[in-house]
Amino acid sequence: MLHFDTDYMRGAHPEVMRRLQETNLDQTTGYGTDPHTAHARELILQACGLQQGAVYFLAGGTQTNATVIDSVLARHEGVIGAETAHINVHEAGAVEATGHKVIALPAHNGKIDPAELEAWLESFFADGTYEHMVIPGMVYISQPTELGTLYSLGELEAISRICRSRGIVLYADGARLGYGLASEACDATLEDLARLADVFYIGGTKVGALFGEAVVVTRPELFAHAVTNIKRRGALMAKGRLLGVQFETLFTDGLYLELAANAVDKAMQIKRIFTEAGYALAIDSPTNQQFFVLPNAVMDRLHEHATFELWGPRGPKETMVRFVTDWATSQADVDELARLVELAAQP
């Protein structure tokens, strides 16, 4: 059985596992005060081109989003995101459970349109009664988006400019950031993101780590009492070294982007397999998530030998589906999928 459900189905890259095993019996201080975590911070700041900044390690994406948003925003503030944003759709209200409303704007292939964002903010603050409303204190984006699409450098620069002109924090969810950076369609670098966003995170869970996300704060004053706030959310690991060792490994010798590039390469091959077989793209994604519209009969035949997600409810005749590659997807996996697609198309 082939598996293309998501990019966190496997454990971790062998080098990450080797380093965890190699350091297993080391005795270090806890809560991320160990030398491995300190080195991981240095490597990440260097990769981001930051002379100053702070890096904090948390275990998972939803935990990270809820912790960062709750810690950065004032009690009366909410966070703007696309209507398809992960925090608005697939996090079970975790952000709103902290007391911060998610303010949803229209999504265009998963993205916020900078002009619409600016117009919305202009209208909001022009309303004389806005103090009776939830004040927008943050704009949330993800790179790539929930639909595998990418913000261009120009779009990121425009959104950053709008946020800074209003004194609003720009926060970027990078659960799949590696897969975005590895895409040929991406014209924004990690250094660009660090220059334009106030806070963002680099996802490890989906890109070669057992678990873990690295939060980069380019303006540390925004995340005051960070360790205390992380602990308040139950997100401070006593054995913080486990996170440090993994990111230390991923950011040594370019491993992080190397792993991400494999997934994107395999995803582009899968895109060609389906489009050349005559199936429509539901979304034209340049990253490791691929979306197609398949006849139900074809989808059911494929499901006998491969797992993948229905993206929404099953349609009467055809259904939107998602195939996801990861850092370890092999050429043999892709070749076998090609054979299955050809067989599924036969009457």
C-alpha positions as CSV (number, residue, x, y, z in Angstrom):
1,M,0.0,0.0,0.0
2,L,1.3,3.4,-1.0
3,H,0.6,6.4,1.4
4,F,0.2,10.0,0.2
5,D,-2.1,11.2,3.0
6,T,0.2,13.8,4.5
7,D,3.8,14.6,5.2
8,Y,4.1,13.5,8.8
9,M,3.3,9.8,8.4
10,R,6.9,8.7,8.8
11,G,9.3,9.1,11.7
12,A,12.4,11.1,11.1
13,H,15.3,11.2,8.7
14,P,18.0,8.6,9.6
15,E,20.6,11.3,10.4
16,V,18.2,12.9,12.9
17,M,17.6,9.5,14.5
18,R,21.4,8.8,14.6
19,R,22.1,12.1,16.3
20,L,19.3,11.5,18.9
21,Q,20.7,8.1,19.6
22,E,24.3,9.4,19.7
23,T,23.3,12.1,22.3
24,N,20.8,9.9,24.1
25,L,22.9,9.4,27.3
26,D,24.2,12.9,27.4
27,Q,23.3,14.8,30.6
28,T,22.3,18.4,29.9
29,T,20.2,21.0,31.5
30,G,16.5,21.1,30.6
31,Y,14.0,23.4,29.0
32,G,16.2,24.3,26.0
33,T,19.2,25.6,28.0
34,D,21.5,22.9,26.7
35,P,24.4,23.4,24.2
36,H,22.7,21.5,21.4
37,T,19.7,23.9,21.5
38,A,22.0,26.9,21.7
39,H,23.8,25.7,18.6
40,A,20.5,25.1,16.8
41,R,19.5,28.7,17.5
42,E,22.8,30.0,16.1
43,L,22.4,27.9,13.0
44,I,18.8,29.1,12.4
45,L,19.6,32.7,13.0
46,Q,22.5,32.4,10.6
47,A,20.3,30.8,7.9
48,C,17.8,33.6,8.4
49,G,20.5,36.3,8.0
50,L,19.7,37.7,11.4
51,Q,22.3,39.4,13.6
52,Q,19.6,39.7,16.3
53,G,16.5,37.7,17.1
54,A,15.2,34.9,19.2
55,V,14.4,31.3,18.5
56,Y,12.2,29.1,20.6
57,F,11.4,25.4,20.0
58,L,7.9,23.9,20.5
59,A,6.6,20.4,19.7
60,G,3.8,20.9,17.1
61,G,2.1,23.3,14.8
62,T,-1.3,23.9,16.5
63,Q,0.5,24.3,19.8
64,T,2.9,26.8,18.2
65,N,0.1,28.8,16.6
66,A,-2.0,29.0,19.7
67,T,1.0,29.9,21.9
68,V,2.5,32.5,19.7
69,I,-0.8,34.2,18.9
70,D,-1.9,34.3,22.5
71,S,1.5,35.5,23.7
72,V,1.9,38.3,21.2
73,L,-1.6,39.7,21.1
74,A,-3.2,41.9,23.7
75,R,-6.4,40.5,25.3
76,H,-8.7,42.7,23.1
77,E,-7.0,41.8,19.8
78,G,-7.8,39.3,17.1
79,V,-5.9,37.8,14.2
80,I,-6.6,38.3,10.5
81,G,-6.3,35.3,8.2
82,A,-7.6,33.9,5.0
83,E,-10.8,32.0,5.3
84,T,-8.9,28.8,4.3
85,A,-6.2,29.5,6.9
86,H,-5.2,26.5,9.0
87,I,-6.0,28.4,12.2
88,N,-9.5,29.1,10.9
89,V,-10.3,25.7,9.5
90,H,-8.2,22.8,10.8
91,E,-7.2,23.7,14.3
92,A,-10.5,23.0,16.1
93,G,-10.8,26.6,17.3
94,A,-7.5,26.4,19.2
95,V,-6.7,30.0,18.7
96,E,-10.2,31.2,19.6
97,A,-10.0,29.1,22.7
98,T,-7.3,31.4,23.9
99,G,-9.7,34.3,23.6
100,H,-8.6,35.7,20.3
101,K,-11.0,35.9,17.4
102,V,-9.9,34.7,14.0
103,I,-11.0,37.4,11.5
104,A,-11.4,35.7,8.1
105,L,-10.8,37.5,4.8
106,P,-11.6,36.1,1.4
107,A,-9.0,33.5,0.2
108,H,-7.5,33.5,-3.4
109,N,-5.9,30.2,-3.9
110,G,-5.3,30.1,-0.2
111,K,-3.8,33.6,0.0
112,I,-4.9,37.0,1.3
113,D,-4.9,39.7,-1.3
114,P,-2.8,42.7,-0.1
115,A,-5.2,45.2,-1.7
116,E,-8.2,43.6,0.0
117,L,-6.3,43.5,3.3
118,E,-5.5,47.2,3.0
119,A,-9.0,48.1,2.1
120,W,-10.5,46.1,5.0
121,L,-8.2,47.8,7.5
122,E,-8.9,51.2,6.1
123,S,-12.7,50.5,6.4
124,F,-12.3,49.1,9.9
125,F,-10.4,52.0,11.4
126,A,-12.6,54.5,9.6
127,D,-15.6,53.2,11.5
128,G,-16.2,55.4,14.5
129,T,-17.4,52.4,16.5
130,Y,-14.4,50.2,15.9
131,E,-13.5,50.2,19.6
132,H,-16.6,48.2,20.2
133,M,-15.2,45.5,17.8
134,V,-12.3,43.0,18.0
135,I,-9.2,45.0,17.1
136,P,-6.9,43.4,14.5
137,G,-3.5,43.0,16.1
138,M,-1.9,40.5,13.8
139,V,-2.1,39.2,10.2
140,Y,-1.5,35.4,9.9
141,I,-0.3,33.9,6.7
142,S,1.3,30.5,5.9
143,Q,4.1,29.8,3.4
144,P,3.1,27.6,1.7
145,T,-0.6,28.1,2.2
146,E,-3.1,25.4,3.2
147,L,-3.6,24.8,-0.5
148,G,0.1,24.4,-1.3
149,T,0.3,27.8,-3.1
150,L,3.0,30.4,-2.4
151,Y,3.1,34.1,-1.6
152,S,5.4,35.8,-4.0
153,L,8.1,38.1,-2.7
154,G,6.1,41.1,-4.0
155,E,3.0,39.9,-2.1
156,L,5.0,39.4,1.1
157,E,6.5,42.8,0.8
158,A,3.1,44.4,0.3
159,I,1.5,42.6,3.3
160,S,4.5,43.5,5.5
161,R,4.3,47.2,4.4
162,I,0.6,47.3,5.3
163,C,1.1,45.6,8.7
164,R,4.0,48.0,9.6
165,S,2.1,51.1,8.5
166,R,-0.7,50.0,11.0
167,G,1.5,48.7,13.8
168,I,0.1,45.2,13.2
169,V,2.2,42.1,13.7
170,L,2.9,39.8,10.7
171,Y,3.1,36.2,11.6
172,A,3.9,33.4,9.2
173,D,3.1,29.8,9.8
174,G,5.9,27.7,8.3
175,A,4.8,24.2,9.0
176,R,5.8,23.3,5.4
177,L,8.2,26.1,4.9
178,G,10.9,23.9,3.6
179,Y,8.7,22.6,0.8
180,G,8.0,26.2,-0.1
181,L,11.6,27.3,-0.1
182,A,12.6,24.3,-2.2
183,S,10.0,25.0,-5.0
184,E,11.2,26.5,-8.2
185,A,8.2,28.8,-8.1
186,C,9.4,30.4,-4.9
187,D,11.1,33.8,-5.3
188,A,11.2,34.6,-1.6
189,T,14.1,33.3,0.5
190,L,14.3,32.5,4.2
191,E,16.2,35.7,4.6
192,D,13.3,37.6,2.9
193,L,10.8,36.0,5.3
194,A,13.0,37.0,8.3
195,R,13.2,40.6,6.9
196,L,9.5,40.9,6.3
197,A,7.8,39.0,9.1
198,D,7.8,39.9,12.8
199,V,7.4,36.2,13.9
200,F,7.4,33.0,11.9
201,Y,8.2,29.4,12.4
202,I,10.2,26.8,10.6
203,G,8.4,23.4,10.6
204,G,10.3,20.3,11.5
205,T,7.4,17.9,12.1
206,K,6.6,17.7,8.4
207,V,10.2,18.1,7.1
208,G,12.4,15.4,8.5
209,A,12.0,15.7,12.3
210,L,10.2,13.4,14.7
211,F,8.5,16.5,16.0
212,G,9.3,20.1,16.5
213,E,8.8,23.7,15.2
214,A,11.4,26.5,15.5
215,V,9.8,29.9,16.2
216,V,11.9,32.8,15.0
217,V,11.1,36.2,16.5
218,T,12.7,39.0,14.6
219,R,11.5,41.6,17.2
220,P,12.0,39.8,20.5
221,E,10.1,42.5,22.4
222,L,6.9,41.2,20.9
223,F,7.3,37.9,22.6
224,A,8.0,39.2,26.1
225,H,8.4,36.6,28.9
226,A,8.5,34.0,26.1
227,V,9.6,31.0,28.3
228,T,6.9,31.8,30.9
229,N,4.2,32.1,28.2
230,I,5.3,28.9,26.5
231,K,5.2,27.1,29.8
232,R,1.7,28.5,30.6
233,R,0.5,26.9,27.4
234,G,2.0,23.5,28.5
235,A,4.5,23.7,25.6
236,L,7.8,23.9,27.4
237,M,9.6,20.5,27.2
238,A,11.7,19.5,30.1
239,K,13.9,17.5,27.7
240,G,14.3,20.4,25.4
241,R,17.5,18.9,24.0
242,L,15.3,16.6,21.9
243,L,14.2,19.6,19.9
244,G,17.6,21.2,19.8
245,V,19.4,18.1,18.5
246,Q,16.9,17.6,15.7
247,F,17.1,21.2,14.4
248,E,20.9,21.2,14.9
249,T,20.9,18.3,12.6
250,L,18.5,19.6,10.0
251,F,20.4,22.9,9.8
252,T,23.8,21.3,9.3
253,D,25.1,20.9,5.8
254,G,21.9,22.0,4.2
255,L,20.0,18.9,5.2
256,Y,16.6,20.7,5.7
257,L,16.4,22.1,2.2
258,E,17.8,18.9,0.7
259,L,15.0,16.8,2.3
260,A,12.4,19.4,1.2
261,A,13.7,19.4,-2.4
262,N,13.1,15.6,-2.7
263,A,9.4,16.0,-1.8
264,V,8.9,18.8,-4.3
265,D,10.6,16.9,-7.0
266,K,8.4,13.9,-6.4
267,A,5.3,16.1,-6.2
268,M,6.0,17.6,-9.6
269,Q,6.3,14.1,-11.1
270,I,2.9,13.2,-9.6
271,K,1.4,16.3,-11.0
272,R,2.6,15.3,-14.5
273,I,1.3,11.7,-14.0
274,F,-2.3,12.9,-13.4
275,T,-2.4,15.8,-15.8
276,E,-0.9,13.7,-18.7
277,A,-3.6,11.1,-17.9
278,G,-6.2,13.7,-18.5
279,Y,-7.3,14.6,-15.0
280,A,-7.8,18.2,-14.0
281,L,-5.8,20.1,-11.4
282,A,-8.1,21.4,-8.7
283,I,-5.4,23.7,-7.5
284,D,-2.1,24.4,-9.3
285,S,0.3,23.9,-6.4
286,P,4.1,24.2,-6.9
287,T,4.9,22.5,-3.6
288,N,4.5,19.0,-2.1
289,Q,0.7,19.1,-1.9
290,Q,-1.1,18.2,-5.2
291,F,-4.8,18.5,-5.7
292,F,-6.8,16.8,-8.5
293,V,-10.4,16.2,-9.5
294,L,-10.9,12.5,-10.1
295,P,-13.9,10.5,-11.3
296,N,-15.2,8.6,-8.3
297,A,-14.7,5.2,-10.1
298,V,-11.0,6.1,-10.6
299,M,-10.6,7.4,-7.1
300,D,-12.1,4.2,-5.6
301,R,-9.8,1.9,-7.7
302,L,-6.8,3.9,-6.6
303,H,-7.9,3.7,-3.0
304,E,-7.6,-0.1,-3.1
305,H,-3.8,0.3,-3.4
306,A,-2.9,3.9,-2.2
307,T,-4.1,6.2,0.5
308,F,-4.7,9.9,0.0
309,E,-7.2,12.4,1.2
310,L,-10.6,13.5,-0.1
311,W,-10.4,17.3,0.1
312,G,-14.0,18.0,1.1
313,P,-17.1,15.8,0.7
314,R,-17.4,13.1,-1.9
315,G,-19.1,14.4,-5.0
316,P,-21.9,12.7,-6.9
317,K,-19.6,11.8,-9.9
318,E,-16.1,13.2,-9.2
319,T,-14.2,14.4,-6.1
320,M,-11.4,16.7,-5.2
321,V,-8.5,14.8,-3.7
322,R,-5.0,15.6,-2.3
323,F,-1.8,13.7,-2.7
324,V,1.1,14.7,-0.4
325,T,4.8,13.8,-0.8
326,D,7.4,14.1,1.9
327,W,11.1,14.1,2.5
328,A,11.4,10.3,2.1
329,T,9.0,9.8,-0.9
330,S,11.0,7.5,-3.2
331,Q,11.2,7.2,-7.0
332,A,9.8,3.7,-6.6
333,D,6.7,5.2,-4.8
334,V,6.1,7.5,-7.7
335,D,6.7,4.9,-10.4
336,E,4.2,2.5,-8.7
337,L,1.6,5.3,-8.4
338,A,2.0,5.9,-12.1
339,R,1.3,2.3,-12.8
340,L,-1.8,2.4,-10.5
341,V,-3.1,5.5,-12.2
342,E,-2.8,3.8,-15.6
343,L,-4.6,0.7,-14.3
344,A,-7.4,2.7,-12.6
345,A,-8.2,4.5,-15.8
346,Q,-9.0,1.2,-17.5
347,P,-12.7,0.3,-17.8
